[in-house]
Amino acid sequence: MISNDDILKSNFVFITVGSTQFVDLINEIDNENFLEIVENLGFNGVAVQYGTGSPPDNLISLINNNNDGNFLIECFSKKPSIDQYVQKAALVISHGGSGTILECLRSKKKLIVVNNETLMHNHQTQLASKLENKNYLVFTTCSNLFQSIQDKQWDSLTLFPEINLNSNPFLDLMNSHFGLE
């Protein structure tokens, strides 16, 4: 099994589903096709935070059966903090939760947000769509995730603006992004 330090020192993709579960996203990335795509793009590892859902068994099997050290895989349900993964990742693939989105954008991360179509009223769509329109992130579905990764639109995103801590950051952010000024 690899150590936490190994993955954090690599050029890796971080996948996070947040504090609950996102079965469709985990199922989509739980195969060798996903690993081949990210490896072909120059990444040498993936870290998967799968929340309260089922672990990505195929990836875990690869960890246990093929640990040659050339491509690193780490899977975990929860950690006290995922900050170090967000900070060190070369690319983040995330659920559409506003906290995770804003954390990634403030950390100047290349971000692909995957729509969880099973959520009632699909409430995460509004924020992610607005931010995609401003070219801060790529917004996709599970079925289009592989294509979104391969298209590399995430490699030419606009950096999220710095927040002025002397103002009310939340109100300023909402005003500017939703055109309420």
Buried (B, 14 or more C-beta within 10 A) or exposed (E): EBEEEBBBEBBBBBBBBBBEBBBBBBBBBBEEEBBEBBBEBEBBBBBBBBBEBEBBEBBBEBBEEEEEEEBBBBBBBEEEEBEBBBBBBBBBBBBBBEEBBBBBBBBEBBBBBBBBEEBEEEEBBEBBBBBBEEEBBBBBBBEBBBEBBEEEBBEEBEEBBEBEEEEEEEEBBEEEBEEEE
